Amino acid sequence: MKAKTTHTKRSLLLLSPLAIAVSSVMGVAHAADTEQAKKPEVITVTGSRIQRTELVSSSPVVSVDEAQIHLDRAVNVEDITAKLPQAAAGANSTGATVGDSFGSSTIDLRGLGQNRTLVLIDGTRAVPFSFRNSVDVNTIPAGLIKRVDVLTGGAAAVYGADAVAGVVNFVLDDDFTGAEFSTSYESADGGNEKLNFEAIFGGDIAEGRGHVTGYLGYTERKELLAGERSYALDNSTPLINSGGYYTDVASGNSLAITDAGSVSNERQTTDFTADRYLTQPMDRFSTGLLFDVDVSNSAVAYGRAMYSKVTVKGAGASGQTPIFVNEQVTLTSNNPYIPSELRDQLTFDSEGNARVNVERNLGLGVQHTKAVRDSMQFQLGLKGDLTDYLRYDVYGQYGKTDEVATIYNNAYRNDNSGNSRFAALANSVDIFDPNLDLTDFSDPLIYTTRDRTQSVISATLSGDSGFLFELPAGPVDFAVGYEYRKETGKQTPGDAFRNGTSFASISAFDMDASFSSEEFYAEVLVPILIDQPFAEELSFEGAYRISDYSNTEAEDTYKLGINWAINSDIRIRANRLTAFRAPNLGEFASPITALSLSLFDQNSDQFVPRLAGRYNGDPCLLGTGDASQCAAFGAPPVGTEFDSSTAKYTYGGNPNIKPEQAESDTLGIVYTPSYLEGFDLSLDYYSIRVTDAVSQIQPGAALQSCYIDDPNPNNPLCGAVLRDPNTGFISTAIVNDFNLAAIEQAGIDVAANYVIDAPAQMGGRFRFSYQGNFVTKQTRQNNSTVAEVDCKGTYGSACSGDFASILQADYKHRASIDWQLDNMNFQLGWRRIGEVEYAVDRSETISAQNYLDFAAAWQVNEELAVNFGVDNLLDREPPTPEIGANHFNTVSDYSVIGRSVGVSLRYAPSFN
């Protein structure tokens, strides 16, 4: 059974200088007091399966602790990860990027793609929700998180596939004793209010042989509409109004009906931008239980059960464009609703019928998708000591995510016989009335139902060589084990989207796929020197994993690491790691699906704002393309009008996809000078290179390469956008998954902390902290025959890992100064995102963005704590570049909320 943390200790620890620190030197330990009193306590460090007695390893790990999480008043995990310099935006509350995210929040380390970041809970895999292996981290209870560890570089040899960019490990507080009730409220101008209630309890069970921790929580986040931010309303595209525009097919005569119901010769439009979601509303209910119990002197049963239900409304796959008709109907001469001005211009035949093209908004309001996602995970394990030198840990876990996505304010276009439902109404209701109530015409349409499961069985034997031998510096620690994993995914589309009978220009696919893996792994920690000149400690870490996957040819992976403490002041750490990422369900099993290219065309009425940046027009028609190259591919002349609704945008998986391979190198120094009390500094260089990287090339990037950057007829990217051989217009944009040549990033992580006494008149102490990420190189090579693209310090989809994040800043930091008193703490924070250039046109830049945050914590007494804070103190709006925006004239990686003010209360009653 673990040592317990009472609610009183927990509250006071949150204000201690060491607890408030954002640890960056190494993975902080998770205590396991199961050893006999005379034996040293062993701990587990993120990045290794070997338990050890020191809080050091060769792996560069940055941590955010519980105190900082409380200071940030984190309601969702997204509130925590959004401030990490190492993390890009991922899918977030804007819903602006990933098509199947449905209101989720995902983590994208280094901007290399959310599918290359492995998410763990207490060192074991979290259950994904999407077919791209993404984890919705908003299902993890923020109030129960003790620590968040971020490990840089490939960790596949330790944790298995997907750990390419790194690992994010959420360490939960499973030893809490007592009860704690918390609530928080946060709001920004015009919306995005967040309300949270949470209860945590814990105590001993089985006559003190075990411990249980439970939680129950509810979170609500309100929407922020685009109409609340003036920058979001610029460059909007008005759409046909609900009065309509009517054209007699025979004569070409036309009239429009205004919103007031009068007749006009001009086509009437309405701007619906103000009603669209800038951030998405969300409700979340979560509950769970974590336990451990001694079942014998050498066996501890442990496990967890976690459940969450998340409901999110957002743009979804269909976007939020109101549905409208643009079709020919038959109007009869005895139709009593036809305005006299229009009747005079219609051509009725001998049977009293006139063919009229009707273009009309149906007046149902903007569309929205409601996604309801149930996630659960169960884990049961047994661990203990076999001897004084050997330990075992065996567990099984099962996770499942069920999701139903329903589109509202849409409708069936055709009836069961294939006839137009609107045409059937043309003579029975007043379609010319702009206030006509067509609510009954609309149906909530199920877009997809999706089931995702993950099963894991793992067994590890660990210990040290003390029962056989010891080196001069000590015994060799080791861990060996086996892991089996199976993942399944099933999607069933609603009939309207399988058959294409809705008003949305989208479709959905059937899918039922799975894969399994078996892996054997081994890890060693070899002490080489100890207490020697220039080597207070020198150790070697190694790991090797053999993998076998059912859906691809797997590669073995390894880790080689050195941990060298020159003296008590200086420690050097270095690693060479390889990683392997098997194709996920979406990449190898998703069928090819076609959408209308007009959804991506900002000049089209069907444009979906969250899809901005993927298609920027045909360079040959815009006059920006190379004339000879355009002629070689038969493109029409400059200035020719193009109807993008006639072209397709196809996407999907690839059964021939190959696995990714990655190599990572890290070299770091940790400096804790004894002559400067309270100071620590760590610098870690990293280099990550991914070959055979699985990704997509968006049509905008392919057209840029083919017709502007490298106008060579043999440029392979020209084949990603096909032209009609007869007209020369774009006919198909192919955005399927395939293996690129390489993605590479190198950089330096810097973290520093300094704690000093404040002036005597003020009392307490000051703490200065800094976390920064400097990217020194970032490139993407789409094909081995084309030049690599310099992506360092850019924004735009041309350099995106998987379009979850489109910002590749070459500098980010979070710095803060704390004034710490006995029962109070005041913090002023500074976040900075460096200047970036548009990846396609480097003349367009976004200047560096700076945000100031203020937070205060007050431990009123042993039972009550209050936190208050203001994020984005100066109310900085997001940048609005002239080109390259993908979310209401800005870039979705930047916060669109503005200044927000929040307060939280935590009450931990004493039962003594």
Order of alpha helices (4+ residues) and beta strands (2+ residues): beta-alpha-alpha-beta-beta-beta-beta-alpha-alpha-beta-beta-beta-beta-beta-alpha-beta-beta-beta-beta-beta-beta-beta-beta-beta-beta-beta-beta-beta-beta-alpha-beta-beta-beta-alpha-beta-beta-alpha-beta-beta-beta-beta-alpha-beta-alpha-alpha-beta-beta-beta-beta-alpha-beta-beta-beta-beta-beta-beta-beta-beta-beta-beta-beta-beta-beta-beta-beta
